[in-house]
Amino acid sequence: MADIVLGVGSSHSPLLNSPAEDYPKHAEIDASGRKLIDKSGVARTYGELLERADPSIKDQIRPEILQERAARCTANIEKLEREIAGAKLDALIIIGDDQHEQFFEDNMPAILVYGGETIVNNPLNMPAEAPQWWRRARSQYHVSDEPREYPVDAALARHLINALMEDDFDVSVSRKLAKPHGEGHAFGFVHQRLMRDETIVPIVPVALNTYFAPNQPRPRRCYDLGRAIARAVRAYPGAGRIGILGSGGLSHFTVDEELDRMLLDAFRNKDADALRSLAPARLNSGTSEVRNWITVAGACEHLDTQWQEYVPCYRSAAGTGCGMGFAVWA
């Protein structure tokens, strides 16, 4: 019988491929007019966030603090890479989101399972005038030179689609990528940062519309989707060691340590009620990617949290940045 034997959660922020000295460059984007929300999900300007921010945040953006936290994040990514390699998986289901990489206003599925035989990762395509620090930050999602095809467990994908339909989830389906961008950042991050060439396993990409109203799956639906995925895997014919990974989060672009720590506690304590009842208003902008983790938590009810790490990576006095989360269920 197949079973989910490993769960993983990982942030995938561009900050993770940025040295600490680049953090202020990201903060400049925040201050220049990026759409920001406060911890309640209300749209705010950078100036409004700065006015309301805890003054102590200034102490958390000192160069030595940024250096230490960036180093911790790198060490955590390396640990996750070792955990995935050591699990000897037959396939890895990746729960990720698409941010206008393959899906746009003409077609924005709420839940999609990709079932092609392979998925392509294309080199970074940026305007010539793009600054080097931004190229460096985004390069963690892309191959460095030529397009590369990565294996997909198409048979498992087809089984998931059928099982989820039987379980009353009306999933969208894709067997090829429609846009030249290649696989989205949530999936490219896993290939480029969490798998070595010698430990690449077939994936099953599951794309959630976390970002774009109005058809964002509600938290309870995400948790129940995870439960349904676990049931589907257990019903898969034959033996198989399957992993599931939530790519993205935690809170950003405004760091919400209270929310992040509550989520990690709920994951560790298997508090399904807390996760299913989260207010959707708190899960917008970058924080919306928490939905990917909630889905993994639902799929990993039979596993225990073996390890968690949280690194609040502030990059401005207004409290912008990313709450970096890393976790393993086994």
C-alpha positions in Angstrom: 0.0 0.0 0.0 1.3 3.5 -0.8 1.4 6.0 1.9 2.6 9.5 2.7 5.7 9.0 4.7 7.1 12.6 4.7 5.6 16.0 4.9 7.6 19.2 4.4 6.9 22.9 4.6 9.3 25.5 3.3 9.2 29.2 2.6 10.4 30.1 -0.9 10.9 33.9 -0.7 13.4 35.6 -3.0 15.2 36.6 0.2 16.3 33.0 0.6 18.7 33.5 -2.3 19.7 37.0 -1.3 22.7 37.9 0.9 21.9 40.0 3.8 23.3 43.1 2.1 20.6 42.8 -0.5 17.7 43.0 2.0 17.5 46.8 1.8 17.0 46.5 -1.9 13.9 44.4 -1.4 12.8 47.0 1.2 13.1 49.7 -1.4 10.4 47.9 -3.5 8.2 47.7 -0.4 8.6 51.5 0.1 8.1 52.4 -3.6 4.4 51.4 -3.9 4.1 47.6 -3.7 0.6 46.6 -2.6 0.8 45.9 1.1 -1.6 44.8 3.7 -1.5 44.9 7.5 -1.8 42.0 9.9 -5.6 42.1 9.6 -5.6 42.0 5.8 -6.4 45.7 5.3 -4.6 47.4 2.4 -2.0 49.9 3.7 0.6 52.2 2.3 4.2 51.7 3.3 4.0 55.0 5.2 0.9 53.8 7.2 2.7 50.5 8.1 5.8 52.5 9.2 3.7 54.7 11.4 2.0 51.8 13.1 5.1 49.5 13.3 6.7 48.5 16.6 9.8 50.7 17.0 11.8 47.7 18.1 11.8 46.3 14.6 14.6 48.7 13.8 16.8 46.5 16.0 15.9 43.5 13.9 17.2 45.0 10.6 20.8 45.7 11.9 23.3 44.2 9.5 24.6 41.6 12.0 21.0 40.4 12.6 20.3 40.1 8.9 23.5 38.1 8.4 22.6 35.7 11.2 19.1 35.1 10.0 20.1 34.7 6.4 22.6 32.1 7.5 20.0 30.3 9.6 17.6 30.1 6.6 20.4 28.7 4.4 21.1 26.0 7.0 17.4 25.2 7.2 17.1 24.7 3.4 20.1 22.4 3.5 18.4 20.4 6.2 15.2 20.0 4.2 17.2 18.9 1.2 18.8 16.2 3.4 15.4 15.1 4.8 13.9 14.7 1.3 16.9 12.8 0.0 17.0 10.6 3.1 13.3 9.6 2.8 14.0 7.6 -0.4 10.7 8.8 -1.9 9.1 7.3 -5.0 7.2 10.6 -5.7 6.7 14.0 -4.1 3.4 15.9 -4.3 4.1 19.6 -4.3 1.4 22.0 -3.1 2.2 25.4 -4.6 0.6 28.5 -6.0 0.8 30.2 -9.4 1.4 34.0 -9.6 0.5 34.8 -13.2 3.1 32.3 -14.4 0.8 29.8 -16.2 -2.6 31.1 -15.1 -4.1 34.6 -15.7 -7.4 36.4 -15.7 -8.6 34.3 -18.7 -8.3 31.1 -16.7 -7.6 31.0 -12.9 -8.3 27.5 -11.5 -8.9 27.2 -7.8 -7.3 23.7 -7.5 -5.3 22.1 -10.4 -3.4 18.9 -10.7 -0.7 18.7 -13.4 -0.4 15.3 -15.0 2.0 15.6 -17.9 4.9 13.1 -18.2 7.4 15.8 -17.5 7.5 19.5 -16.5 9.9 22.0 -17.9 12.0 24.5 -16.0 13.2 27.4 -18.2 16.1 29.8 -17.6 15.4 33.1 -16.0 14.0 35.6 -18.5 14.5 39.2 -17.4 14.9 42.5 -19.1 18.6 43.4 -19.7 18.2 46.4 -17.4 17.1 44.2 -14.4 19.6 44.8 -11.5 21.9 42.0 -10.6 20.6 41.7 -7.0 17.1 41.0 -8.4 18.4 38.5 -10.9 20.3 36.7 -8.0 17.1 36.6 -5.9 14.9 35.1 -8.7 17.5 32.7 -10.0 16.7 30.2 -7.3 13.5 29.2 -9.2 15.2 28.6 -12.6 17.8 26.4 -14.3 21.0 28.4 -15.1 21.3 27.8 -18.8 19.3 25.4 -21.0 15.6 24.3 -20.4 15.4 21.1 -18.4 12.6 18.6 -18.2 11.9 17.1 -14.8 10.0 13.9 -14.2 6.3 13.8 -13.2 4.6 10.8 -11.8 1.8 11.0 -14.3 0.2 7.8 -13.1 -0.1 9.0 -9.5 -1.4 12.3 -10.9 -4.2 10.6 -12.8 -5.0 8.5 -9.7 -5.2 11.7 -7.6 -7.5 13.4 -10.1 -9.9 10.5 -10.2 -9.9 10.0 -6.4 -10.4 13.7 -5.7 -13.3 13.8 -8.1 -14.9 10.8 -6.3 -14.3 12.7 -3.1 -16.3 15.7 -4.4 -13.3 17.9 -5.3 -13.9 19.4 -8.8 -10.2 19.8 -9.8 -8.9 21.3 -12.9 -6.4 19.3 -15.0 -3.4 20.2 -17.1 -1.1 17.9 -19.0 1.1 20.6 -20.5 2.3 24.1 -19.8 0.6 26.7 -21.9 2.9 29.6 -21.3 6.7 29.8 -22.1 7.6 30.7 -18.5 7.9 27.1 -17.6 7.1 25.7 -14.1 6.1 28.3 -11.6 8.3 29.6 -8.8 6.7 27.4 -6.1 7.7 24.3 -8.0 11.0 25.5 -9.5 12.1 26.3 -6.0 11.8 22.7 -5.0 13.8 21.5 -8.0 16.5 24.1 -7.6 17.0 24.3 -3.9 15.6 21.1 -2.3 16.7 18.4 -4.7 20.2 17.5 -5.8 20.6 15.9 -9.2 21.2 12.5 -7.8 18.1 12.6 -5.6 15.5 14.0 -8.0 12.3 12.1 -7.7 9.1 12.5 -9.9 6.7 15.1 -8.6 3.0 15.7 -8.8 2.4 19.5 -9.0 -0.9 20.6 -7.3 -1.5 24.3 -7.9 -3.8 26.3 -5.6 -5.0 29.8 -6.4 -3.9 31.3 -3.1 -3.5 34.9 -4.4 -6.3 36.0 -6.6 -9.9 36.7 -5.5 -12.6 35.6 -5.6 -11.9 31.8 -6.0 -9.2 31.3 -3.4 -9.9 28.0 -1.6 -10.9 28.7 2.0 -8.7 27.3 4.8 -11.2 24.6 5.7 -11.2 23.4 2.0 -7.4 23.3 1.9 -7.2 21.2 5.0 -9.9 18.8 3.7 -8.1 18.7 0.4 -5.0 17.5 2.3 -7.1 14.8 4.0 -8.5 13.7 0.6 -5.0 13.5 -0.9 -3.9 11.3 1.9 -6.9 9.0 1.3 -6.1 8.9 -2.4 -2.5 8.0 -1.8 -3.5 5.1 0.5 -5.8 3.8 -2.2 -3.1 3.9 -4.8 -2.3 0.4 -6.1 1.0 -1.1 -5.1 3.6 0.1 -2.6 5.0 3.5 -2.7 6.8 6.0 -0.4 5.2 9.3 -1.1 6.1 12.8 0.2 4.0 16.0 0.2 5.5 19.5 0.4 3.9 22.9 0.9 5.9 25.6 -0.9 5.7 29.2 0.2 4.7 31.4 3.1 4.7 32.2 5.9 3.5 35.8 6.5 4.6 38.4 3.9 5.0 41.0 2.8 4.2 42.3 6.3 5.7 39.9 8.9 3.1 38.7 11.4 5.0 36.7 14.0 1.8 36.1 16.0 0.1 34.4 13.1 3.2 32.5 12.1 3.8 31.1 15.5 0.1 30.2 16.0 0.2 28.3 12.7 3.4 26.4 13.6 1.8 25.5 17.0 -1.3 24.3 15.2 0.7 22.2 12.8 2.7 20.6 15.6 -0.4 20.0 17.8 -2.6 18.7 14.9 -5.1 21.4 15.7 -7.4 20.9 12.7 -10.1 23.2 14.1 -7.7 26.2 14.4 -6.4 25.7 10.8 -9.8 25.1 9.2 -11.3 28.2 11.0 -8.6 30.7 10.0 -10.1 34.0 8.7 -9.5 34.2 5.0 -8.9 37.9 5.3 -5.6 37.1 7.1 -4.4 35.0 4.2 -4.0 37.5 1.4 -1.0 38.8 -0.5 2.1 36.7 0.2 0.6 35.3 3.4 -2.0 33.6 1.2 0.6 30.8 0.6 -0.1 29.5 4.1 -2.9 27.6 2.3 -0.2 25.3 0.8 1.0 24.4 4.3 -2.6 23.9 5.6 -3.1 21.4 2.8 0.0 19.5 3.8 -1.1 19.5 7.5 -4.3 17.9 6.5 -2.4 15.2 4.5 -0.1 14.5 7.5 -2.5 13.9 10.3 -1.1 10.4 10.7 2.5 11.8 11.0 4.1 13.8 13.8 6.1 17.0 13.5 9.7 16.0 13.8 11.2 19.5 13.4 10.3 23.1 12.9 12.2 26.3 12.6 11.0 29.9 12.3 13.1 32.9 11.3 11.4 36.3 11.1 13.3 38.0 8.3 12.4 41.7 8.6 13.9 44.0 5.9 12.4 47.4 6.8 11.4 49.4 9.9 7.8 49.2 8.6 7.8 45.5 9.4 8.0 44.3 5.9 9.8 41.1 5.0 9.0 37.4 5.3 8.3 35.1 8.2 10.4 32.1 7.1 9.0 28.7 8.1 10.5 25.3 7.7 9.0 22.0 9.0 9.2 18.2 8.7 6.4 15.7 9.4 7.4 12.0 9.6 
